[in-house]
């Protein structure tokens, strides 16, 4: 599009910081058309100080945000787009990554502990930051009946290494700097959104310490009924409430940018990554699904079938909170990397699609990639990956096909659980993310679910959701979220192409393989610090 055309067609612009597990991006959208105008991306390094530990440097994350902002502004200027048209900034982030910093110095007290499930260093797999496993066991042991769902009635979550409270407890028990800062009332806790908003709005010179309801609902310290931090939950984990950020809605002005080319622009949207994708795909009604979410209005539904209950969004201070059932497929991208880095049977994700398409079947082979246990809907840490159904004719192409099928079968398990919990039959699945570029995977997903799979033409729905929330905030109001005002999302639809009987047969075999993956491991001991 020519620069002169941009000047004529542009409405107010809204930007989004998309801080993910492996990179940071800054994207600028036209609020009138939802068109992505420009963006910049910076990769984030991960460190692995011990076997099974995954960390990131909070200062590197912050610097990457500034770099992405400045470079994107340069690109907009080159397009003759006036950056003063940017009216608001939204933030979306990796949700459960946990950090603590000193409010007086502004310095992190330890690296951010990742919730990232899969990282690869050279050819060595490091699946999950498992340092909190002993903390989790200790916490579960003090519940009546050793029940991992003891807090679920308040949090919607099982007690697991996945969520922020156990990581914060680990930091308090094992990092002297964190312990001392809490004792001397200098500590601030937050997920990545809190750290970024605090720093961008002034840091130690008046920065705003806040989070939104979607990120708060993933900490295990937040009561999803009262919509605030819960004193009993904080007491259970031994966490002082004074270090917690203020919980706010997902769409309101939190503060103003204090430096850089965008100084003075309000930060007015905040959503965890999955919730942002839900908004970006405009799933505002019951029964709509994006990224394996089921949306519920006004009240939370507790799952009896292994799903999480979480806050989907609260789009304004005076707007009701909306809830979701969640059961994300944790290992989707890692399957590809395992085949590439560990087995060496593919050189890229594109090659996986070609290899699998060359045979069009798994030839009875089933692959359960439970590398560090099974997550939703099982929550079974003892499981380990298996490949079964092998014959002398099985080759790497069949294994590639089985790997893609594994992603689809896991999605089917989650959607079955959602249907049982909700009673609302799903008519189609909306998807986004990097793996949606694999057309064979999209078709397999439709075949195994026996319903259409819909992929948006514009892939940046997570950043778009954060921008929409920011632009819709009171005091900004350049982006209407009323259904009649939303831009129509263009998409591609994949229809089922096999008969339901064949789909059910393959799914039953998958379920049998999952059962064989169970109870392989017991928890390995992890270093202990101070007790809870």
Secondary structure, 3 states (H helix, E strand, C coil): CCHHHHHHHCCCEEEEEEECCCEEEEEEEECCCCCEEEEEEEECCCECCCCCCCEECHHHHHHHHHHHHHHHHHHHHHCCCCHHHEEEEEEEECCCCEEEEECCCCCECCCEECCCCCEEECCEEECCCCCCHHHHHHHHHCCHHHCCCCCHHHHCCCCCCCCHHHHHHHHHHHCHHHHHHHHCCCEEEEEHHHHHHHHHCCCCCCCCCEEEHHHHCCCCCEECCCCEECHHHHHHHCCCHHHCCEEECCEEEEEECCCCCCCCCEEEEEEEHHHHHHHHCCCCCCCCCECCEEEEECCCCCCCCCCEEEEEECCCCCCCCEEEEECCCCCHHHHHHHHHHHHCCCCCHHHHHHHHHCCCCCCCCEEECCCCCECCCCCECCCCCEEECCCCCCCHHHHHHHHHHHHHHHHHHHHHHHHHHHCCCCCEEEECCHHHHCHHHHHHHHHHHCCEEEEECCCCHHHHHHHHHHHHCCCCCCCCCCHHHCCCCCEEEECCCCCHHHHHHHHHHHHHHHHHHCCCCCCCCCCCCCCC
